[in-house]
């Protein structure tokens, strides 16, 4: 590896050395090779594509599944002095056009888009006129039907987008990244995204976490209130997540959040993928985006959510996660518990 990525790591992101396998991934991308990377939550996956995107000529295109995640990562990159932007449905037409012109002018290091937006003819035509340094596919397990957050658009865009976006003498390499995928899911995702090989995975163990199972009697919500009131690290002002198995009903994220708000006087927000009963989807989209923003910024310390919030959460001070019910798979539990 040349010294440029290490210099960027130190000067822009403030770290002295790479973790395994960051250096190998970055070196692969810098030389035009593809990589599928399995690293645990908090292991530094984003740096694997952010640093080569800054170092290489052109703009790194990042395909991200969540609007809240895009906004969070772009805000952090801008704070570090990186030229980053996103294109999504929260932008008005004038702002979106200005960002598109920045891309064409070569004024962006990183541009974040959703897989669904990437499939639009307008977006593909725009990218065909831009110089792209690389593709980064975040939460790559979404490309596999075996993954617990399967998104069909992930499978559709890969070959089509790469064909449209190739530059003379340069085929942008692809970095596909996930923190939760078993061997079969990895193989399936590689095939869907047209990747030849995965980079050796980093260790998935999380020795800094303590895992507890509450076997005491009582209905789950009562036990949750008791847990949150005990000195188990779930302090009132610590950031934490409560994963609920449903949107509505007694075990739903909405009712649980309301109960904690009104009976426990806790500062709490709610995030679910779909709108709860009685709410319009278009109204709920704005409400949940604001809830995610308040939680990620530290305004609100506790978030009751469904597994829809498990994708791509980047918040380094989450001190605990609570599962009110069993997740659908061990992979889902690994990802969600790993938010702590």
C-alpha positions in Angstrom: 0.0 0.0 0.0 1.3 3.5 -0.8 1.4 6.1 2.0 -1.6 8.2 0.8 -4.4 6.2 2.5 -2.5 6.1 5.8 -2.0 9.9 5.6 -5.7 10.4 4.9 -6.6 8.1 7.9 -4.5 10.2 10.2 -5.1 13.7 8.9 -8.9 13.4 8.1 -10.2 10.7 10.4 -7.7 11.0 13.3 -6.7 7.3 13.6 -3.0 6.3 13.7 -3.2 2.7 12.2 -5.6 0.6 10.2 -7.5 -2.3 11.7 -7.5 -5.7 10.0 -8.6 -6.1 7.2 -9.0 -2.4 6.4 -5.6 -2.0 4.8 -6.1 -5.0 2.5 -9.5 -3.8 1.4 -8.2 -0.3 0.6 -5.2 -1.6 -1.3 -7.5 -3.8 -3.4 -9.8 -0.9 -4.3 -6.9 1.5 -5.0 -5.7 -1.0 -7.6 -9.1 -1.4 -9.2 -10.2 -4.7 -7.6 -13.5 -5.6 -6.1 -14.1 -6.7 -2.5 -16.9 -7.9 -0.3 -16.1 -7.1 3.3 -17.6 -8.7 6.4 -16.7 -6.7 9.5 -18.6 -6.3 12.8 -20.6 -3.3 13.8 -18.1 -0.6 14.9 -15.2 -2.3 13.1 -14.6 0.5 10.6 -16.3 -0.7 7.4 -17.0 2.8 6.2 -13.3 3.8 6.1 -12.7 0.9 3.7 -14.4 2.8 0.9 -14.3 6.4 2.2 -10.5 6.6 2.2 -10.0 5.3 -1.4 -12.8 7.5 -2.6 -10.9 10.5 -1.2 -7.6 9.2 -2.6 -8.7 8.2 -6.1 -9.7 10.7 -8.9 -13.4 11.1 -9.2 -16.4 10.6 -6.8 -17.1 7.5 -4.7 -20.8 6.5 -5.2 -22.3 4.9 -2.1 -25.5 2.9 -2.3 -27.1 3.1 1.1 -30.5 1.7 2.2 -31.6 4.3 4.7 -32.1 8.1 4.4 -31.3 8.6 8.0 -28.0 6.7 7.6 -27.0 8.8 4.5 -27.7 12.0 6.3 -25.7 10.9 9.4 -22.7 9.8 7.5 -22.6 12.8 5.2 -22.9 15.2 8.2 -19.9 13.4 9.9 -17.9 13.5 6.7 -18.5 17.2 6.1 -17.5 17.9 9.7 -14.2 16.1 9.0 -13.7 18.3 5.9 -14.6 15.7 3.3 -16.7 16.8 0.2 -19.8 14.7 0.6 -23.4 14.9 -0.3 -26.5 12.7 -0.8 -29.4 12.6 -3.3 -32.7 11.5 -1.8 -36.3 12.4 -1.5 -35.7 14.9 1.4 -34.1 17.4 -1.0 -36.0 20.0 -3.0 -35.4 20.2 -6.8 -33.1 23.2 -6.6 -30.8 21.6 -4.0 -30.8 18.3 -5.9 -29.7 20.0 -9.1 -26.9 21.9 -7.3 -25.6 18.6 -6.0 -25.8 17.0 -9.4 -23.8 19.9 -10.8 -21.2 19.4 -8.1 -20.9 15.8 -9.1 -20.4 16.7 -12.8 -17.8 19.4 -11.8 -15.8 16.8 -9.9 -16.4 18.7 -6.6 -17.5 15.7 -4.5 -15.4 12.9 -2.9 -18.5 10.9 -2.0 -22.1 10.8 -3.1 -24.7 8.7 -1.3 -27.9 7.4 -3.1 -30.5 4.7 -2.4 -30.6 1.6 -4.6 -34.1 2.6 -5.8 -32.9 6.0 -6.9 -29.9 4.5 -8.7 -32.3 2.6 -10.9 -33.9 5.7 -12.3 -32.9 6.6 -15.9 -32.2 10.2 -14.8 -29.7 9.0 -12.2 -28.0 6.6 -14.5 -27.7 9.3 -17.2 -26.2 11.6 -14.7 -23.7 9.1 -13.5 -22.7 8.2 -17.1 -21.5 11.8 -17.4 -19.6 11.8 -14.1 -16.2 10.4 -13.2 -16.6 7.7 -10.6 -13.8 6.5 -8.4 -15.6 3.4 -7.0 -19.0 1.9 -6.0 -19.6 1.2 -2.3 -22.6 -1.0 -1.5 -23.4 -0.6 2.2 -25.4 -3.4 3.9 -24.6 -5.7 1.1 -26.5 -8.6 2.6 -29.6 -6.8 1.3 -28.7 -8.2 -2.1 -29.3 -11.8 -1.0 -32.8 -13.3 -0.6 -31.2 -15.2 2.3 -30.4 -11.9 4.0 -32.8 -10.8 6.7 -33.2 -7.3 5.1 -33.5 -8.4 1.4 -34.0 -5.4 -1.0 -34.8 -6.5 -4.6 -33.4 -3.3 -5.9 -29.9 -4.3 -4.7 -29.9 -7.2 -7.1 -31.2 -5.2 -10.0 -28.9 -2.3 -10.0 -25.4 -3.9 -9.9 -24.7 -5.0 -13.4 -26.8 -2.3 -15.0 -25.2 0.6 -13.1 -21.6 -0.6 -13.6 -22.2 -0.9 -17.4 -23.5 2.7 -17.5 -20.8 4.2 -15.3 -17.6 2.8 -16.7 -15.1 5.5 -17.8 -12.5 5.2 -20.6 -9.7 3.1 -19.2 -11.3 2.8 -15.7 -13.9 0.4 -14.5 -14.9 1.6 -11.0 -14.3 -1.1 -8.5 -17.0 -2.3 -6.1 -16.8 -2.5 -2.3 -19.7 -4.4 -0.8 -19.9 -4.2 3.0 -21.9 -5.9 5.7 -21.7 -6.6 9.4 -24.2 -9.4 9.4 -24.1 -12.4 7.0 -23.5 -16.1 7.2 -21.5 -18.1 4.7 -24.5 -18.8 2.4 -25.7 -15.2 2.5 -22.1 -14.1 1.6 -21.9 -16.4 -1.4 -25.4 -15.4 -2.6 -24.6 -11.6 -2.2 -21.3 -12.1 -4.1 -23.2 -13.7 -7.0 -25.9 -11.1 -7.1 -23.4 -8.2 -7.1 -21.0 -9.9 -9.5 -18.1 -10.0 -7.1 -15.4 -12.6 -7.4 -14.2 -12.9 -3.9 -14.7 -11.7 -0.3 -11.8 -10.1 1.6 -11.0 -12.2 4.8 -13.5 -11.3 7.5 -12.5 -9.5 10.6 -13.3 -11.2 13.9 -17.0 -11.1 14.8 -16.5 -11.5 18.6 -17.5 -8.5 20.7 -15.6 -9.0 24.0 -16.5 -5.5 25.2 -20.2 -6.5 25.3 -22.0 -8.2 28.2 -25.0 -10.4 27.2 -27.9 -10.8 29.7 -31.1 -12.8 29.6 -34.0 -11.7 31.9 -35.8 -14.9 33.0 -37.9 -13.3 35.7 -41.7 -13.5 35.8 -43.9 -10.8 34.5 -45.0 -9.6 31.1 -42.3 -8.2 28.8 -43.2 -4.5 29.2 -43.2 -4.7 33.0 -39.8 -6.4 32.9 -38.5 -3.8 30.5 -39.5 -1.0 32.9 -37.8 -2.9 35.7 -34.6 -3.4 33.7 -34.4 0.2 32.7 -34.7 1.3 36.4 -32.0 -1.0 37.6 -28.2 -0.2 37.8 -27.3 -2.5 34.9 -25.7 0.1 32.7 -29.1 1.2 31.4 -28.8 4.6 33.0 -31.5 7.1 32.2 -29.2 9.4 30.3 -27.2 6.7 28.4 -28.1 6.1 24.8 -29.9 2.8 24.3 -32.2 0.9 21.8 -35.2 -1.2 22.6 -36.0 -3.5 19.7 -39.6 -4.5 19.5 -41.0 -7.4 17.4 -44.0 -5.4 16.0 -45.0 -1.9 15.0 -48.5 -1.9 16.7 -50.0 -3.8 19.7 -48.8 -4.5 23.2 -45.4 -5.6 22.0 -45.2 -2.9 19.3 -42.6 -0.1 19.3 -45.3 2.6 19.3 -47.1 1.5 22.5 -43.9 0.6 24.3 -42.5 4.1 23.6 -45.7 5.8 24.7 -45.7 3.8 27.9 -42.1 4.7 28.7 -42.9 8.4 27.9 -46.1 8.7 30.0 -45.6 6.2 32.9 -41.8 6.4 33.3 -41.3 10.0 32.2 -38.5 9.0 29.9 -37.2 10.9 27.0 -37.9 8.4 24.2 -38.7 8.4 20.5 -40.0 5.7 18.1 -38.8 4.4 14.8 -40.6 1.8 12.6 -40.2 1.0 8.9 -43.9 1.2 8.1 -46.4 3.6 9.5 -48.4 2.5 12.6 -52.2 2.1 12.4 -54.0 5.4 11.8 -50.9 7.1 10.3 -50.2 7.9 6.6 -47.0 6.6 5.2 -46.0 10.0 3.8 -46.5 11.6 7.2 -44.7 8.8 9.1 -41.7 9.0 6.8 -40.9 12.5 8.1 -41.7 11.6 11.8 -39.4 8.6 11.8 -36.6 10.5 10.0 -36.7 13.1 12.7 -36.8 10.5 15.4 -33.6 8.9 14.0 -31.9 12.3 13.8 -32.7 13.2 17.4 -31.5 9.8 18.6 -28.3 9.8 16.5 -27.5 13.4 17.5 -28.0 12.6 21.2 -31.0 14.8 21.8 -33.1 11.8 22.8 -31.3 9.0 24.7 -33.7 6.1 24.1 -35.3 4.8 20.9 -38.0 2.1 20.7 -37.7 0.6 17.2 -38.4 -2.4 15.0 -35.6 -4.2 13.2 -35.9 -1.5 10.4 -33.6 0.6 12.5 -30.9 -2.2 12.6 -29.5 -1.2 9.2 -26.4 0.9 9.2 -26.7 2.7 12.5 -23.5 4.7 13.2 -23.6 6.0 16.8 -20.5 5.2 18.9 -22.1 5.8 22.4 -25.0 3.4 22.4 -24.5 1.7 25.8 -27.2 -1.0 25.7 -29.7 -2.7 23.4 -32.8 -4.6 24.7 -34.7 -7.2 22.7 -38.3 -7.3 23.8 -38.9 -10.4 21.7 -36.7 -12.9 19.8 -35.3 -11.6 16.5 -36.1 -13.6 13.4 -32.6 -15.1 13.1 -29.2 -15.3 14.8 -27.8 -12.9 12.1 -30.5 -10.3 13.0 -29.7 -10.7 16.7 -26.0 -10.3 16.0 -26.5 -7.1 14.1 -29.0 -5.5 16.5 -27.1 -6.5 19.7 -23.9 -5.2 18.1 -25.3 -1.7 18.0 -24.3 -1.4 21.7 
